[in-house]
Each structure stands twice: as structure tokens, then as C-alpha cells.
């Protein structure tokens, strides 16, 4: 190759020449080339030398130090919030927690307000912490604030304060000492659980069973769950205000409104998802076996082991309206009996009760609930009578788990009174009937019968022994004022005890 030929070969441009070139598309190029190609970017390490980088770091450090040295007046100020911009969580002393509410400052009588120090949880061992239920200060006013942190008013929604957003392991709902019955050591359930495992306390079908540390557990749990985390629910055509805390999993545990399908009990956050689900949900009745049908009233029996998800959702939903009962996710050891109203759209849940499969204390009912939108319709006494009808078919009297809530006490006492006085009114007075005979006839345990008769002043001491003394005038007055209540009709119940089912399956 000659020197002239070598000189004609173009040399590749240098990096400086490339960066200074003006990139322009050639009109004669094909359409795919008609675009502006940017020059390759320079690496940051090539743009600054090492001394320049050190100088830049020093300048940034000096700026940060100057910002830290600024006085509070020079720093940007947050918008000031007055006491009138907040909502306050209020608990009414000596009243049930379902009456708790969020109020603004206009609801307060400022002349009666007193600052109360927060309760010391370390002193709660062996008793309820000061400032909580059971440790009432007689000088405290009827209306006291439960949280020192208010809530901002924003689009009429209530933002949750950190104190109300505590996430806990799903075992909620200890009994409230304000209206609970006293529990002796015999009813604490020490020993082994249904699986044969030794334990100091058990989270069962509705009540706490534990050792001497139960007071501390109750106080701690009460402090966590004292603020309602869900304001209201929408279920079917009803919008219902929630009463108590319920440990729904995140992100469903801090909502103003929770939407629940009344057939499958699936819960949702958004109304559009709720409406879409309701139009597509294939279920129109609870799962399980229908054991009772009377008119439009139907009852379904569910095994917690076979229908675990439905029963867990039912427990979470029920905890919004139950304070004394323990909530848990282990639903396998229980049967659930769901009461429904049936129409052309399906079977709408009205209430339910749960029952342990094996109960050493002979409990025939663990949790009982009639949803608020169906209360005052006689369903409470129907559910109680159904539980006792099942006990009579099993051939052994039963009793509800203790302690009972305030509404549970009223319902059970009214039912026991109705059953006993109705039974006495049918007697001629010549029968020598014993308490044990009444227990077998009604399915009510003897201690519940005796406590009810004592409340009616019908236990008298005569000739060295206690007898039931019933005045005919009292029975006549009761029959005149007797109201017709909805009770379980044994003819409409198609149910066989589970012990007999096992025997029948083994014989086959």
C-alpha cells in the first residue's frame, strides 16, 4: 500500500470532536434514520476532578450544619392545631363500653374537666389498673376522656391516633370486670385442653380461663382494645354502628366503614368491591346442615373444622358486638349454629351461638349473639331455648359459659323465669317434684334453677329442709301478664346428637 493510499483513509474522530459535533439527520437517509441521536453522556467521574468533589462535599456538610443551628423561629413552622380541631374519645364511667364515642370540644363542660394521670400498667398485677373498670375514682366526673390524643377533623372522617392502631395477635375480647360475674378457681379451666396439652390458660369459646395472672392479662388486653377500631359496618341493607374492638387483620382493622357480605361473611374495604361481590357471590345461605325450619326461620349447624374460614369471619364479626367473649382463630373445637331469616333472596343471618364439642364443665353454649339490627324481635330467647333443646336431646342438662355479659344476664334470667313459672303453673300441687326432675325436664342445670328461684324468693326453709314455695296467686298473676315469646319448637328440629351419629356410623 502506497503513502498516498494511506493518506486517503479517514481517521476516526477523537472524543472531543464527537462531543462538539452537531448531530443532524441527512434527508437522503431512510426514514428509520430520521432521528436525532444524542451524544453519549459524560460520566460523573469525568466531569469533576477529585479536589472539586471534595469541595462539593464540604459545602453540603456546611449547609447541613447551618440548618441544624437555625433557631426555632427560623425553621419552617407546622400549622398550629387548636383543641377545637380535635376529636376526643370518651368513655362514660359505670356504663358499658359500647356507649363510647368520639366527640368534639363543644360537647364538654370545660369547668368540670380534670387532667387524670395515665394508668400504671405495672400495678395491675392481681387487680385492675387504676383508672380502668373496677378501680373507679369517686371524685372523677361521669364523662372522662379515654385518650389524650385527639383526632383531626378531615372530610368528616376520623383519622386513627397511634394509641388506637395497635396490632395484636388474633386473640381478643377478654371479659370486662365492670359487669362480670365472679369466677372461682374451680371454673378457671386449669389442666389440659381438648388436645391433651397442658396449659396455664386457654382461649376458648368465649371466656378467659386462666391462673392468677389473668387479671394482668385482662388489664393489658383492656388497654389495647379499649378504643374501637371500626366505626360501623354495612351488611346487607343495614348500616350498623360497631360497639367494641375487633382484631380484623390489616388493612381492615382501621376503617370508618367495613363492608360485609351477609351470606359468605367476606369483608371488604371499598363499596364498589362490596357491590360487585354481592352481585357475583354464589352463596345464598350459610354452609353446613340445616337442622331447623319453622316458617321463614331456619337454623344451620356448622362444624368449625369443616367450615373454618366462615366461622373465623363470624367470630371477627361477632367481636364487634361482644365485649366479654374471647375471640380466637382456632374454631376447630366448636360447633356453630347460625340463625337466619329466609326470603326470596336467600337466608339472611340474624344471630348465632357456638358450643364446645367437648366441655368438661357441661357448657351448652359458649358465645351467643343477636345482631343489633335484629334485636327486640325475640331471637335471643329462641337461641337460648334452642341450646337447651339440644341439651335435652343429648340427655344432659347444660349451662352457658360464665361470666355473662349484661345483656346475656338479662336474657337468661328472663328465660329461666319464664320456663320455671310455666312449668309450675302446669302442676297440680300434688306431685312431689324435685330440683333434679326439673333439671331433666327443662335441660337447665340445678345451680341455675336454684339461683333463679332465689331471685324470685321461692326457696324457703321448712321442717329442716329447703323447699320450693310457690304461691298460686303469684302464678295466676304471671299467667295473666305472660307475653308470648318465640321459643324453639321441638317438632321442627331435625337433629341427632353427635355421640349417637358416631355410634350409628360405627355399627354400619
Phi, psi and omega in degrees: 000132183278168180291328178294322179295320180294325180290336181282346181281122182292140179273145178294140181291155178279173181295321178296321179293323180295318182291334180269356181289149173262108184279121183221137180286140179272127181299338180278350179288159176295162184301328182293344182263352184282073177208153181271122182263118181286153177291154179297133182292148179281141180290141181303327180293334180276341184279330180237140175279171182298315177297326180292321179295319178296320179295321179295320178295320179295322178295318178296322179294320178296322178296320178295319179295322178295321178295324179289331181276357180294143177287160179302332180289329181279341182282152179297131185269139174281150178299132182285140182244125179267169180295338180280350179269001187248158170249144185240136179275124189241132170244135180266117185300139180065022174233157183294151183291346179291347177272359178299148183203164174262130182226161174263179188291341180292341180277351185266147166266099189298337181288341183257359183286140176227142177279121182254128179295149180296149181293145177269107184292338181291338179268010184273359181291125180083002180186180181276141182296151178300144180087355179251181181302136180098327177253062187279139174267119184295338180276351181285149181284166182294327182251115181230151179277141180266338182226133177281349179264126179274188179229140181284140173278117182210109179055038179056015176256157184250114178281137185281132176282160180302330182291338181259001184251037183277128177266132183234160173297138189294077170210084190246166168095052176290162181288144180270126185290354186290321184227022183276150175285149177295143182240125180271176183294334183291337183259011183276352171072038178286158177121232184242152179272190184293341181263008178079014182265133178287143183202152178275330173210156184232140175263106190251212188282010177162345185231157173278132172237118185203187181262206185292345181276005185295326180296320179293319178296318180296317180296318179294315181291325177297321180294324181287320189258014186286341181254128178295132181262347178230126186283313183205165178234155172243117182225113185068231179263008184249142169248118191238133176283132179285153183256321189224176177287144175219132186279061172297146182288154174298146003266026183264001188265000179223073185229151173283322180224131176244132183257129187230131175285127184283353180258314180254352178065023173287139183249144185222159181264327189252141180294328181291323175293324179295314180294321178294318180294318181299327179283341184247351184295124182282343185275138177233010177199161176297154174289175179099194186253133176282123184244352183212135175213118177220104184065236179265010180260127183223145180233135180242138176258129182236136172270124182301334179285325182275332183233061189295313185295315180299316182291325175295317177297324178295320179294318178297318178294317182293329181295338175296342184235006179236130180254328187273351186259149180273135178257144184206166177257351178273089183263001184300323184281014187229152166259144178239135180241110187258124180263134184225156168255130187255133172220194184292338181273337181147194181258110184268128183293134180250319182186187180196167165215151180245159186211135178291141176294320178228117181236117179289336180269004180061040174282135177254003179203133179258299177238144176223137181206132164249123184298145188306325183289350179242011177285163185066023178243007177087007182286333180298312179292327177296316180296318179297315180295327178294319179297322178286330176294323176294322179295320179295323178289333175281347177080022179215131179296156181223174181208151178285156176296144178253153000278155177272150174288173181296319177289327178294321177299315181297315183294315182290319179297320178294319180294313180300318179298316181298315184292315184291315181292325175296320178294318180294326180291339179271353180271150180271345182097348180271341181285141175264080186268138181257164178298321179296323178295319178297322180296317180289328181286326185256341184082003181269137180292155187297323182293327177288325177294315182295317180296324179291317179294325177293322178294333177269002180060044181249004177260118181235154177259116187220123178055045174081007180213161179272133181229161176269119182251114183238124177272135182296325179298322179294320178293320179296321179293322178295317181294328178290323181267002184295128178265148178282119181243159182273116178238166180290131176266112184299335180289337181267001182262118176249085186216136178243133179305147184293330178295321178289328177296319180295320179296319179295320180291326179290323180290327177286000000 
